[in-house]
Amino acid sequence: MGWSDGGMAGMRIIVCLPSREATRVEDAVEEAMAPFERDYRRGEDLDIWDTWRITEGLPVLSGFERDSRLVHHSPTAHHTDGRTTTLETIPSEYGWCAGGPRALLDLPTSQVHLEQTRALADAIWQRWHELATELPAALARDSFYESHFCDIDADTCEACERISVGYSAQPLVRAFGDYLGTLSTTRGLGGPAGTYDPVITIDPVTRDEFVGRAVKYALPQRNILSLDGWWYEDGWTGIHGACHSPADCPHTPDLAPGYEHIADYLASLPADTLLFNVRCHV
């Protein structure tokens, strides 16, 4: 298959390696990724990637932007059939890299950050439901297209503005917006996943669901390949590369399911542990 760097459909995963691999990064990442290549020789759960490349995606701790221990874009894309493709190497944006020692990376893995996000999301969920018991129920934003403006295909700036005004004028939505305005930040809780339209993102979900979603989006590092060869993707239970299939694996994953456990794991690694951002087609 071909490779489209920039428009490729796929995922990013942080590959963790011991510090001794600093002199053979490309080979070490290739060996770590090998158990998960799509070769159809073992359980289908292990047939994950067909192309990968080390590429920019990790923030550098301030003051270490030019540290020689940092790794930047690799020019090589690896394929499941053993081929490699040489690509243009674009310099990393200042303050970003493709990998290096954990101590040089500015990863949002602080437990304090997670607890702040969790507490804020809890308070937001609570306030919405308090207001919902005091004020008339609100309509979702999309219903203003359906109920108030039939010509949804027109989608003119004027129509959009009228819809926004109509939606925001609802007492419950207005009061909740006023409450959000008193907060210094919503820490990534905006947009469709959080507070953009609370009628559909907060009202119908449980407190635990809303808080869990907030924690998920507070942590950009959602996928990792651990030092012990466990592949964790999207908060699910790990897949052990050393075993034929998850059903036959007698080992206990080194992380519990959940995004916050990925954060804890990265934060707990020795400072010289190597972390690399790998972009792969799955």
C-alpha positions in Angstrom: 0.0 0.0 0.0 1.0 3.6 -0.3 1.7 6.2 2.3 0.2 9.6 2.6 1.9 11.5 5.3 -0.4 14.2 6.5 -3.7 12.9 5.1 -3.2 9.3 6.2 -6.1 7.6 8.1 -4.8 6.0 11.1 -3.7 6.5 14.7 -0.8 7.7 16.8 0.7 5.6 19.6 3.5 6.3 22.0 6.1 3.5 21.9 8.0 3.2 25.2 11.6 1.9 25.1 14.4 1.4 27.7 17.2 4.0 27.6 19.7 1.5 26.3 18.0 1.7 22.9 19.0 5.4 22.3 21.7 4.4 19.7 19.3 2.2 17.6 16.0 4.0 17.8 14.6 2.9 14.4 15.5 -0.8 14.9 14.2 -0.8 18.4 10.8 0.7 17.5 10.6 -1.8 14.6 11.1 -4.7 17.0 8.5 -3.3 19.4 6.0 -2.8 16.7 6.6 -6.2 15.0 4.2 -8.3 17.1 1.3 -6.1 16.0 1.8 -6.1 12.2 -1.0 -7.2 10.0 0.3 -10.6 8.9 -2.7 -12.8 9.6 -0.5 -15.4 11.3 -1.9 -15.1 14.8 -5.1 -13.9 16.4 -6.8 -11.1 14.5 -6.6 -8.9 17.5 -2.9 -8.6 16.9 -3.3 -7.7 13.2 -3.2 -4.0 13.8 -0.9 -1.9 11.6 0.2 -2.2 8.0 2.5 1.0 7.8 4.2 3.1 10.5 6.6 6.0 10.9 8.2 7.9 13.7 6.9 11.5 13.4 6.5 14.7 15.3 3.8 14.8 17.9 5.3 15.2 21.4 5.8 18.6 23.1 9.3 19.4 24.5 9.8 20.7 28.0 10.7 24.4 27.9 14.4 24.9 27.9 15.2 21.6 26.1 14.0 22.5 22.6 17.5 22.0 21.1 18.7 19.1 23.2 20.6 16.6 21.1 18.9 13.7 22.8 15.6 14.5 21.1 14.5 12.7 17.9 12.7 14.3 15.1 10.8 13.0 12.0 12.1 9.7 10.6 12.4 9.7 6.8 11.4 6.0 6.8 8.0 4.5 6.6 7.8 0.7 7.4 5.4 -1.7 5.7 4.2 -5.1 6.8 5.8 -6.8 3.8 9.3 -5.7 4.9 9.5 -2.8 2.5 10.5 0.7 3.6 9.6 4.0 1.9 11.8 7.0 2.1 9.9 10.2 2.6 10.7 13.9 2.8 12.0 14.8 6.2 10.3 18.0 7.4 11.9 19.7 10.4 9.9 19.6 13.6 8.1 22.7 14.7 10.0 24.5 17.4 9.0 23.1 20.8 7.9 19.7 19.3 9.7 16.5 18.6 9.1 12.9 17.6 10.6 11.5 20.8 13.3 11.3 23.4 13.8 10.8 27.1 10.6 11.2 29.1 12.3 13.9 31.3 12.6 16.2 28.2 8.9 15.9 27.2 6.2 18.1 28.4 3.4 15.5 28.7 0.2 16.4 30.6 0.4 13.4 32.8 0.3 15.2 36.1 -2.2 13.6 38.5 -3.0 17.2 39.7 -4.0 18.1 36.2 -6.3 15.1 36.0 -7.9 15.8 39.3 -8.5 19.4 38.4 -10.2 18.3 35.2 -12.2 15.7 37.0 -13.4 18.2 39.7 -14.3 20.8 37.1 -16.3 18.4 35.0 -18.1 17.2 38.1 -19.0 20.8 39.0 -20.2 21.6 35.5 -22.4 18.5 35.3 -23.8 19.3 38.8 -24.6 22.9 37.9 -26.4 22.0 34.7 -28.7 19.6 36.5 -29.4 22.1 39.3 -30.4 24.7 36.7 -32.5 22.1 34.9 -34.6 21.6 37.9 -35.3 25.3 38.3 -35.8 26.4 34.6 -37.9 25.2 31.7 -36.4 22.4 29.6 -34.3 23.5 26.7 -34.3 22.4 23.1 -31.1 21.1 21.5 -29.4 23.4 19.0 -30.2 21.1 16.0 -33.9 21.4 16.8 -33.8 25.1 15.8 -33.0 24.0 12.3 -35.9 21.5 12.3 -38.5 23.5 14.2 -37.7 27.2 13.4 -35.9 27.3 10.1 -37.0 24.7 7.5 -34.5 25.6 4.9 -31.5 23.9 6.5 -29.7 23.7 3.1 -29.5 27.5 2.8 -27.1 27.6 5.8 -26.5 31.3 5.3 -24.6 33.4 7.9 -27.8 35.2 8.7 -29.7 31.9 9.2 -27.0 30.5 11.4 -26.9 33.7 13.5 -30.7 33.5 14.0 -30.5 29.9 15.1 -27.7 30.6 17.5 -29.6 33.5 19.0 -32.7 31.5 19.3 -30.9 28.6 21.0 -28.9 30.8 23.4 -32.0 32.8 24.4 -33.6 29.8 26.2 -33.5 30.5 29.9 -31.7 27.2 30.8 -29.1 27.6 28.1 -28.5 31.3 29.0 -28.2 30.6 32.7 -25.7 27.8 32.1 -23.7 30.0 29.7 -23.5 32.7 32.4 -22.2 30.0 34.8 -19.5 28.9 32.4 -18.5 32.5 32.0 -17.5 32.6 35.7 -15.0 29.8 35.2 -11.4 30.6 34.2 -11.3 27.7 31.8 -13.2 24.7 30.8 -10.0 22.7 30.3 -10.9 21.1 27.0 -14.6 20.6 27.9 -15.8 22.8 25.0 -17.0 21.5 21.7 -19.2 18.5 20.9 -17.6 16.4 23.6 -18.4 18.8 26.4 -20.3 22.0 26.8 -21.1 23.1 23.2 -24.7 21.9 23.5 -25.3 20.7 27.0 -28.8 19.6 26.1 -27.2 16.6 24.3 -23.8 16.4 25.9 -24.6 16.8 29.6 -28.4 16.4 30.1 -28.8 12.7 29.0 -25.5 11.3 30.4 -24.6 10.3 33.9 -22.1 12.2 36.0 -19.6 9.4 35.7 -20.0 9.4 31.9 -19.5 13.1 31.6 -16.5 13.2 33.9 -14.9 10.2 32.2 -15.2 11.8 28.8 -13.6 15.0 30.2 -10.6 13.1 31.5 -10.3 11.3 28.1 -10.1 14.6 26.2 -7.8 16.2 28.7 -5.2 13.6 27.8 -3.9 13.7 24.2 -1.8 10.6 24.9 -4.5 7.9 24.5 -2.5 5.0 23.0 0.7 3.5 24.2 2.9 0.5 23.6 4.4 -0.2 27.0 7.9 -1.3 28.0 6.6 -4.8 28.5 5.0 -5.1 25.1 1.4 -4.3 25.8 -0.6 -2.4 23.2 -3.2 -0.1 24.7 -5.6 1.7 22.3 -8.5 4.0 23.1 -8.7 3.1 26.7 -9.3 -0.6 26.1 -7.7 -3.6 27.8 -4.1 -4.2 26.6 -3.1 -6.7 24.0 0.2 -8.5 24.8 2.5 -8.9 21.8 4.3 -11.8 23.3 1.1 -14.0 23.2 -0.7 -15.6 20.3 -4.0 -14.0 21.1 -5.7 -12.2 24.0 -7.8 -15.4 24.6 -4.7 -17.5 25.1 -2.7 -14.9 27.1 -2.0 -15.9 30.7 -0.5 -12.6 31.6 -2.0 -9.7 33.5 -1.9 -6.3 31.7 0.5 -3.8 33.3 -2.2 -1.1 33.0 -5.8 -1.1 33.9 -8.2 0.0 31.2 -8.7 3.8 31.1 -7.0 6.9 29.8 -6.0 8.1 33.2 -4.0 5.0 33.7 -2.0 5.7 30.6 -1.2 9.1 32.1 -0.1 7.6 35.4 2.0 5.0 33.6 3.9 7.6 31.6 4.5 9.7 34.6 5.8 6.8 36.6 8.5 5.7 34.0 12.2 6.4 34.8 13.3 9.8 33.5 15.5 8.3 30.9 12.9 6.0 29.4 12.5 6.7 25.7 9.1 7.7 24.3 8.4 7.9 20.5 5.4 9.2 18.7 4.6 6.6 16.0 2.0 7.3 13.4 0.5 4.1 11.9 -2.1 3.1 9.4 -4.5 0.6 11.1 
